[in-house]
Amino acid sequence: MNCQEARELMESVWDLPDEDPRRQRLNAHVNTCSACAAEYELWLQSLNMVHVLEEEDIPGIDSERINRNVMDRIYRDFPWLVEETSKSRAVSRVFRKRLTLWIAGFLALFVCSFIYFAVIESPAKPAPEAVATGIIPTGIADTGQSLTGKDYNIPKTNSGIIDPFVVGMSPTEPQYWMLLSLLSVGLAMYFLMRLNRVRR
Ligand SMILES: [Zn+2]
């Protein structure tokens, strides 16, 4: 065995049993070579040091108990930390309650406006307009009524100009309330989800 082999063996020999032939060959080389003997001595010393450190590791003290003691100490010495935590929890609980109320209220609004839209609005279809003949009834001469105050139902003549497409969006329309309640419910759900994510 040469010195190179001996040094490589020194790194792995500690895992081998005492009667292993490689270990015995290493011992034989160390006894004859002073350079390898010095290195082997270093290895032995560092190994002993590791063993000593392992034995000095105090047994029986679990880190869980130490952690709990530290946390108890923190909560005793800095009580405002605990108050802050419970206060923010209470705030988020109140906020969550309000959001739930908000969702329930606007869902009810949506249902109401939908029912109104489906039941009341639909049958009230506009009566078909009179055929545009262009003939306007004349005044009645023998009744003594003047033309002023008598209103004519002038039918719309087809001039080729149509009204621009306007969606009926005013607070008097049930669609307005349906859309508003849907938007509000969506917003509230978004906030509720964000609140849940923050608390986790
Ligand atoms: Zn050697």
Boltz pocket constraint, residues with backbone or C-beta under 6 A from the ligand:
constraints:
  - pocket:
      binder: B
      contacts: [[A, 2], [A, 3], [A, 4], [A, 6], [A, 29], [A, 33], [A, 34], [A, 35], [A, 36], [A, 37]]
      max_distance: 6.0
